[in-house]
Amino acid sequence: MVGSQQWLTLRPDNRHWRLNLFAGGYWQPREGAGSLYGQAQLHANTPLAYHWSLDSELTGFGRWLSVSSNPRRQAYDDDVFTEYKADHRHGLEWQEALNYQPWQDSRWRAGVGVRTNEDFSPDRFGVSLRWDEFWHRDTRTYVGLEQRWLMADDDRAGAGTQQLLSAGVDWRLWERKGRRWSLGFDLSMDLNQSQPALALSLGFDNPGAKRLEDFRAERFPFFPLQEINAARAVDTNELNYVE
């Protein structure tokens, strides 16, 4: 499978909000199937107290699938086709999350959210808890638990529930010239069906002496600590030849 993702972020200076635009496309040559996805998201972060903040997100999304159903149970990748995506081509999602960060290297997060069907009636409600921890050597771990309540609708005969467990670790290594490697392991499990999924990711960035200046701060839960580690690891005292 091949794919591409693009995003655009508008983040005014000295403001607690930003606008994210995201688009992606995937193609599975063997099955001759593809999909397109787009979303617009308004995100706001409201400081409440020294250790507390509130994240608010309103997202509108839409998708196009070349396959409308899968009666033969072909092995489509989840990015190309799932029954849920086929039944939910567009909708809205609203989320609120309360963050508590008692120390620079630890964050607790409690969230609530709702997603709609295509007719904008409620599709599901959810509550979640998550703990992120930053460790020595630019390593981060997380553990999360989410409870979902699925509403009965035209695509679901009866109401139901889901319990989702997630955990993972990611690690960053800075080289002296400013190149950065990343390695991540993510585990997710639907506790109702006992279906685990494991993902391995490997990344490489070459920002040079700029280190994290060109990255969006919201991509890193502990951005100040990662900036410190990057500054210690990258040698910026080299003289460049100027003609």
Disulfide bonds with the S-S distance in Angstrom:
none
